[in-house]
Amino acid sequence: MRSPVPAFPSENSRKPGTGPGTIGDCPRLLFIRTDRLGETLLALPAALALRAASPGAHLTLLVQPGLQPLLAGVPGIDEVLAYDETAPPQWWRRALRLGRALRPRRFDAAVIANPKKELHLAVWLAGIPVRAGYGRKWGGLLTHRVPDRKALGERHEVEYNLRLVEAVLGPLAPASAPTVRLPLREEAKGRVLQRLARHGVQGTDPFLAVHPWTSNPVKRWASARYGELVRAMAQRLPVVVIGGPEAVGWAPDVAPAGQPRVVNLVGGLSLSELAELLRAARLLVSNDSGPVHLAAAVGTPTVVLFGGSSPAAGPRRWGPWGDGHTVIWKGSMEEITVDEVVAAARDVLDARDPRAG
């Protein structure tokens, strides 16, 4: 019978070390984050901090299936497992299956970064002796619990994840969040370069990436304004518009067919290809969305648009992690003007390459 958590070994796999059963020096560590792209990428610094505290350990990630190939090969991660928490049957049956699949791996500690009953139950059923997470959604099954204060939006999501690891490791150094850089995927890069070349954008040509969509309608800037932005920026350099299959119907509003120096790749890229396109871009302009954090993870600066007053949904918690990013935050998305986004994008491009355009 096929395992519900197929292994995807990374290039960094090593023989597990040995050590006592404390989370600071145990040999087999499991870090779980099974929700969306952005949330998972923002959990990676904590996972790597966990590994750094026990360098002889073997670190396994458990993530949603679509992220498994993207994260394999990240330095410090030995193995990536996939778990589909949306698959039938009932959640408790999924927990039983996951627990059975994890038990033979004999993990010494698990950190669950997104609290869910089925995940807490699964690591308990798997017999993992140290189980850390947030103290809700059957948090009584955990051995190390911290209060879930994320809804207050007092910290960045990366810092919340680090505090979760601190609950079992003890205090970390102030600059303890490792920098996450996704490894280059040569085959995906080659496919992206071919796609761009067919649209007249050659290998080393500078271009701007624009991602106009997000899963939350409240976080979207109007398509008409993105269209104005694209037309303005295309006067300086080519603009590549990106998005998932769900955005195909909206693409003509932002990137009409035949518009000079505008490339529409909406719905046409795998996640690995998207990462390589963002790596090649001079800049990404986007709403708050997963590709923002993907761009940060490949070293590309971003201009990110936020609207609303909720700290839990604002840039203090969800802004891009690292240097070189610009956030425009207003009381609502409607208050953000095209002119200020164009100005922010030009400032970043001028700083990177004043000769471009």
N, C-alpha and C positions, 0 to 999 in steps of 0.2 A: 504494500500500500504506500502511496506517495506521501511523504512527510508534509505537514502544513507549513513547515519552516525550512524550505530548501536552502542549503548552504551556498554561499557565493564567496569562496576564499579570496582574500586580497593578496597582492604581491608582497605584503609585509607579514604574512603569516609566519609564526615561529613556534617552536615547541614550547608549550606552557611551562612556566616556572613552577617552583614549589614554595610553600610558605604556610604559616598558620592561617586559620580561618577568619582573620579580621579583614575588614575591607581595605585597610591601608596596605597590606602586603599579600593578599590572597592571590592565587595563581590564575583563577578563571573568573572574569568579570563580565557581566551582562548589563548593557545600557539600553533602555527601551524608550523609544519615541515613535509612535505608530500613526501619527496624524499627518499633516500636510508638509509640503516642501519647505516653506519658510520656517515653520516651527522646528522641524527636524534639523535644518542647518544651524539654527540658533542654539540648539542643544549640543552640537558637536564640541564647542570649547569645553563644556563641562565633562563630556565623555573623555576627551583627551586629557583634561586635568586629572580625572580619576586614574587614567593609565599612567600619567607622569608620576603620580604618588606611589605607584608600584610598578616600576619599569620592567620587572621580570614577568609581569602578568600577561595573560592572554585576554584581549578585549574584543568582545563580540557586540555588535549593534543589532537590535531588532527593530526594523522599520517597515513601512508599507511597501508592497511589492514594486511599485514604480520607481522607488528611490534606490533599490538595491544595487543595480549596476552603476549608478552615478557615484555611490559612496564607496564602492569597492576600490581598494588601492590608496585610500587616504592614509598618509603616514601616521602610524600609531594605532590604526584599526586593523586587527588581524582577520576579522571575519564579519560578514554582513549577512544576516538572516532576514527573510521576508515573512510578514504576517499580515493577512488581510482581515482586518477587524470588521469589514462590511459584509463578509461572506456569510451565507447561511451555514448552519441552522441557528438556533437560539444562542445568545451570548454565552450561557453557561456551558453549552456543548462545545463551543469554540474554546472556552477556557480549559475544559477537560482535555481536548485534543492538544492544545498548546502545552499544557502541563506535562502530558505524556511525552510530547516531542522534546521538551527541554530537559526532562529528568535524566536521560542517559548522558547528557553533556556535563553533568556534575559541576554546575556553576557554584562558586563559593559565595558570590554576592551579586545582587541585582539592584539596579537603580531604575525606577519607573518615573519618567519625567512627565508623562501625561496621565493623570489619575483616571483609571477605569476599573470597574469591578472585575471584569474578565481578566485583566492583566494582573491585578493583585491576587486574584484567586489562582491564576496559572502559576505564578512564581511560588506560591505557597504549596500548591500541589506538586510542583517540581522538586520540592524539598531543598530549595536554596536557603542556606542557613541565615544569611544576612540579606534583608529585603528592605530597601529604603524607598520612600516616596512621600506623597502628600497624605495627610491624615484625614482623608474623606473617601467616599466611594469604596467602602469595605477596607478602609485604611487600617482597621484592627488586625488584618492579616499581615501587616508589615512589622518588622522588628525595629525600624528606625523611621519615625514619622516627624514631619514638619508641618506647621500650619500653612494652608494655601492662601496667601495674601495677594495673589497676582491681580485680582480684580481691582485692587487699589491703584495699580499702575505706578507704584513708588520706585521701581527699579526697571532696568532693561531686562528683557527676557533672558539674555545671556547671564546676567547677574542672578536672576532667580534660579536658573539651572545650577549655577556655581554654588549658591547657598544650599541647594539640595544636596550636592556632593559634600559640602562642608559639614552638613549635619552628621555625617558618618566619618569623614576624614579629619575633622577639626579645622580650625581657621587656615585659609590659604593665604599666600602672599598677595599683596595688593595687585600686582601685575601678573596674576597666575592664569589668566585666560589665554590658552594657546591660540596662536593665529591659525585659522583654518584655510588651507589652500587646496582646492580640488585638483587632482592630477590631470595633466593634459591627455586628451584622448585623440591620438593621431588620426584614427580612421574617421571619427566624427568630425574632426577639424577639416579633413580632406573633403568630406561631403559638403560641409558648409561653404568652403571656398569655391567648390564647383557651382553650388547654387548661386552664390553671390556673383561669380564671374558671368553666369548666364544673364544676369541683370546689369552687367556693365561695371560691377564693383570688383576690382582686381585685388590680388592677395594683400598688398600692403596699403591699399587705399584707406584713408581714414573714413569712418562712417559713424553715424549716431544711431543707436537703437532706441525705439519707442515702444513701450508696452502699455496700451491704453486701458486694459481691463483688469478687473479683480473679482473675486468670487462674491464680495459683498457690495451690492448696488450703492449703499451709502458712501462707500469709499471711492466711487468712480467720479472722475472729472468728465465733463460732457464730451461726447465724441466730436461735436462740432468744434470745440476748443482745441482738442487734440489735432483735428484737421488743420486748423489755423497754425498751430505750432509746427506741424510737419511741413506745411508750405513755407513758413518763414525759415526754418532751419535748412530746408533743401536748397536754399539760395547759397548756403555756405558749404555744405558737404552732403553726400548721399545719406538718406534716412531709411533705415530698415525697420519696418513695423512688424512686431511679433505678437503672438498670443496663441492660446490653445484652440482646439477644435471648436469649443463652445463660442468662440469669438468670431468665427468665420463670417457669420451673417452681418456683423457690424463693421467688418474691415473696410468696405467701400466708403463708409463715412469718413474714415481717417486717411485711407490710402486709395483714392479713386484710380481705376485702371488708366494707364497712359500718362499719369502725372510724372513729369521729368524728375529724375534723381530720387525717386521714391520706390522702394522695393517692398512688396507685400509678401511676407513669409508666414502669415497667420495660419495656424493649423498645419504647418508643413514641416515641423522640426520635432525630433525626439528630444528627451530631456538632456541627453549627452550632447546632442547637436546644439541645443539652446545654450548650454554652458560654453561651448566653444565659440559660438557666435558672440556671446557677451564678452568672452575673453578678448576677442579681436576688436570689439567696439571701443571707440574713444570714450563713450559715455552712454549710460542708460537713463532715460526719463520715463518715470512710471508712477502709477498710483502705488499705495502700500500693497504689496503682493509678493508672492514667492520669488519671482525673477529678480526682485531687488536684492534679496539675500543671496541668490545664486550669483549675481554680478559681484557682490562683495566677496564671495568665496573664490572668485577667479581673479580678483584684484582690479576690477573695473569700477571707476567712480560712478555715482548715481546722483540724480536729482529726483527727490521723492515728494509726492504731493499728499498731504494729510488734511482732512477736514473733520471738524467736530471737537467737542470739549471734553470728551470722556478720557481721563488719564489711562484707563485700561486699554483703550484702542489707539492711543496717541503715540507719537514718535519716541517719547521717553522710554516706553516699553518696546515698541515695534520698529523703531528706526533702524537703518542699516548699521551694522556693527563694524567699527573700524574708522580709519581716517579717510579723508578725501571725498566725503559725501555731503550733499546739501539737502536740507529738509525745508520745504515750504509748508507751513502749518497755519491754517486759518480756521475760523469758527465753523465754516462749512466749505465744501468743495466749490460752491458757486462763487465764493469770495476770491478765489484764486484767479488771477488774470493771465491771459496769454502773454502779455508783455513781461510780467515778472518771471514767468517760466523761461521764456526766450532769453532774458537777461541772465538768469542763473545758469542756463546751459552754455551760453557764450562765455561766461566767466570761467567755467570749468575747462572748456575747450581752449580758451586763451592761455590758461595756466599750463595745460598739458602741451599744446603745440600752437603758438601764436601765428605760425605760418599757414596753418590749415584753413583753407577757404579765404 
